[in-house]
Amino acid sequence: MTEILLKLTSRPEPYPPFVRERLEVDAKEIIARYPHPRSALLPLLHLVQAEEGYVTGSGIEFCAEQLDLTGAEVTAVATFYSMYRREPTGDYHVGVCTNTLCAVMGGDAIMATLSEHLGVRHGETTPDGKVTLEHVECNAACDYAPVVMVNWEFFDNQTPESARALVDSLRAGEQVTPTRGAPLCTFRETARILAGFPDQRPGVLEGEPGEATVVGLRIAKEHNMSAPAPEDA
């Protein structure tokens, strides 16, 4: 109990000066994008998550100081959104969608298979620090269920066998490319991209939507269908 109270009441150690100076340069660039500084909190949290792989107490205090907020205000936001991790995260955050459609299409089986194969449960990281496994909420790719996301990149139409092969490739250090987009980068690199800094990966903007995404549009065109005008809706 004493250890818990000390953790709750003690002030986290600030970043080392050389880290703080570097982060302050990035933070100023982020804050300058917004008419109201507080609006920069979400990308700032991604920025500090890119530093250590999760949002630490030091990161929370840094964000609070940059935006003239309290640590409690920053913590309230950081704990509300599931994309902000509060525990050390592996190089690859593997999220298995277990919402209704993905679950009935095999998401639950994928989650169970990966948990047994990796020897970790929801929210835990493999001993080698490579993979953190979580079940995640719907990521709006239901037309490709069941979906696995790695560092928020889509891997469509997965099976327990393909998902197991995927994490084996990640742990072996092989280059892995999602169903859409450029080859994967690490969780920390992804966090920096989400903070609003350029994604330098070749081919990051290439790719076309799959058939399952556009099938409704194709059928509408074949039958000469169109949406009603706004005033007629």
C-alpha positions in Angstrom: 0.0 0.0 0.0 2.8 2.4 0.8 4.4 1.8 -2.6 1.1 2.6 -4.3 0.7 5.8 -2.4 4.2 6.9 -3.1 3.7 6.3 -6.8 0.4 8.3 -6.8 1.8 11.3 -4.9 5.4 11.5 -6.2 6.3 13.8 -9.0 7.8 11.9 -12.0 11.4 12.6 -13.0 11.6 15.2 -15.8 13.2 14.3 -19.1 17.0 14.7 -19.3 17.9 18.2 -20.6 19.0 17.0 -24.1 15.8 15.0 -24.5 13.7 17.9 -23.3 15.3 20.4 -25.6 14.7 18.1 -28.6 11.1 17.5 -27.6 10.5 21.2 -27.0 11.5 22.0 -30.6 9.0 19.4 -31.9 6.3 20.6 -29.5 6.5 24.2 -30.6 6.1 23.0 -34.2 3.0 21.0 -33.3 1.4 23.7 -31.1 1.9 26.3 -33.9 -0.5 24.4 -36.1 -3.5 25.2 -33.9 -5.3 28.4 -33.1 -5.8 27.2 -29.5 -2.8 25.6 -27.9 -4.9 23.1 -26.0 -6.0 21.6 -29.3 -2.4 20.3 -29.6 -2.7 17.8 -26.7 -3.5 14.7 -28.8 -0.5 15.0 -31.1 1.7 16.0 -28.2 0.7 12.8 -26.4 1.8 10.9 -29.6 5.0 12.8 -29.5 5.9 11.7 -26.0 4.7 8.2 -26.7 7.2 8.1 -29.6 10.0 8.8 -27.0 9.6 5.8 -24.8 7.0 3.7 -26.5 4.2 4.7 -24.0 2.9 7.7 -22.2 5.0 8.0 -19.0 4.6 10.3 -16.1 7.4 12.4 -17.5 5.6 12.7 -20.8 2.4 13.8 -19.1 4.2 16.5 -17.1 5.9 17.6 -20.3 2.6 18.0 -22.2 1.1 19.8 -19.2 3.9 22.3 -19.1 3.8 23.0 -22.8 0.1 23.7 -22.8 -0.3 25.2 -19.3 -2.5 22.4 -18.1 -2.4 20.3 -15.0 -1.1 16.8 -15.0 -4.6 15.6 -14.0 -6.1 17.2 -17.2 -3.5 15.5 -19.4 -3.9 12.2 -17.6 -7.7 12.3 -18.2 -7.1 12.5 -21.9 -4.3 10.0 -22.0 -6.4 7.4 -20.2 -9.5 8.0 -22.2 -8.1 7.1 -25.7 -6.9 3.5 -26.1 -4.2 4.5 -28.6 -2.2 6.0 -25.8 -0.4 3.2 -23.9 0.4 3.5 -20.2 2.7 0.5 -20.1 5.9 -0.3 -22.1 4.9 -1.5 -25.6 6.8 -3.8 -28.0 8.1 -2.8 -31.4 4.8 -4.1 -32.8 1.4 -3.5 -31.3 -0.7 -6.3 -32.6 -4.4 -5.5 -32.2 -7.1 -8.2 -32.9 -10.5 -6.8 -33.6 -13.0 -8.7 -31.4 -16.1 -6.6 -32.1 -19.2 -8.4 -33.2 -18.5 -9.0 -37.0 -14.8 -9.8 -36.6 -15.5 -12.0 -33.6 -18.1 -14.1 -35.4 -15.9 -14.3 -38.5 -12.9 -15.6 -36.5 -11.5 -12.8 -34.4 -12.0 -14.5 -31.1 -10.2 -17.6 -32.5 -7.3 -15.4 -33.7 -7.0 -13.8 -30.4 -6.9 -17.1 -28.6 -4.4 -18.5 -31.0 -2.0 -15.6 -30.7 -2.3 -15.5 -26.9 -1.3 -19.2 -26.7 1.3 -18.9 -29.4 3.0 -15.8 -27.9 2.5 -16.8 -24.3 1.0 -13.5 -23.4 -2.5 -12.2 -22.6 -4.4 -9.0 -23.6 -2.2 -6.0 -22.9 1.0 -8.0 -22.3 4.3 -7.9 -24.2 6.5 -10.8 -25.3 9.8 -11.2 -23.3 11.8 -10.2 -26.3 10.0 -6.9 -26.4 8.9 -7.4 -30.0 5.1 -7.8 -29.8 2.4 -6.4 -27.5 -1.0 -8.2 -28.0 -4.4 -6.5 -27.5 -7.9 -7.0 -28.5 -9.1 -3.8 -30.0 -12.4 -2.1 -30.8 -13.8 -1.8 -34.4 -11.4 -0.1 -36.8 -13.9 0.4 -39.6 -12.7 -2.4 -41.8 -15.7 -4.7 -41.4 -15.7 -5.5 -45.1 -12.5 -7.4 -44.6 -13.3 -9.2 -41.3 -11.6 -10.6 -39.4 -9.0 -7.8 -39.2 -5.7 -7.6 -37.4 -3.9 -4.3 -37.0 -0.2 -3.9 -36.4 0.9 -0.5 -35.4 -2.6 0.7 -36.7 -2.0 -0.8 -40.2 -4.5 -3.2 -41.6 -4.1 -6.9 -42.2 -7.4 -8.0 -43.8 -9.2 -11.4 -43.9 -7.0 -13.0 -41.4 -7.1 -16.6 -40.0 -5.5 -18.0 -36.9 -2.8 -19.6 -39.2 -2.0 -16.4 -41.1 -2.0 -14.3 -37.9 0.4 -16.7 -36.3 2.7 -16.5 -39.3 2.5 -12.7 -39.2 3.7 -12.4 -35.6 6.5 -14.9 -36.3 7.7 -12.7 -39.2 7.6 -9.7 -36.9 9.6 -11.4 -34.2 12.1 -12.7 -36.8 12.8 -9.1 -38.0 11.4 -9.6 -41.5 10.0 -6.8 -43.5 6.2 -7.0 -43.3 3.8 -5.1 -45.5 0.1 -4.6 -44.6 -2.8 -5.2 -46.9 -2.8 -1.5 -47.7 0.1 0.9 -47.4 3.9 0.9 -46.9 6.0 -1.7 -45.1 5.6 -1.5 -41.3 7.7 0.7 -39.1 8.0 0.4 -35.3 5.4 1.5 -32.8 7.6 4.5 -31.7 8.0 5.5 -35.3 4.3 5.2 -35.9 3.6 7.4 -32.8 5.8 10.1 -34.3 3.9 10.0 -37.6 0.7 10.3 -35.7 2.1 13.3 -33.9 2.0 14.9 -37.4 5.5 14.5 -38.7 6.2 13.3 -42.3 5.9 9.6 -43.1 9.0 9.0 -45.2 8.3 5.4 -46.1 8.3 4.7 -49.9 4.9 4.0 -51.2 3.0 5.2 -48.2 0.4 7.0 -50.3 0.0 4.3 -52.9 -2.7 1.6 -53.2 -6.3 1.4 -54.2 -9.4 0.4 -52.2 -10.3 -3.2 -52.5 -13.3 -4.7 -54.2 -15.2 -5.2 -50.9 -15.0 -1.5 -50.2 -16.3 -0.2 -53.5 -18.7 -3.0 -54.4 -21.7 -0.9 -53.4 -20.5 2.0 -55.6 -19.9 -0.4 -58.6 -23.4 -1.8 -58.3 -24.9 1.6 -58.1 -23.2 2.7 -61.3 -24.3 -0.5 -63.1 -27.9 0.3 -62.2 -27.6 4.0 -62.9 -28.4 4.7 -59.3 -27.7 8.0 -57.5 -28.2 9.7 -54.2 -31.1 12.1 -53.8 -30.3 15.8 -53.8 -29.9 17.3 -50.3 -33.1 19.2 -50.6 -35.0 16.0 -51.4 -33.6 13.9 -48.7 
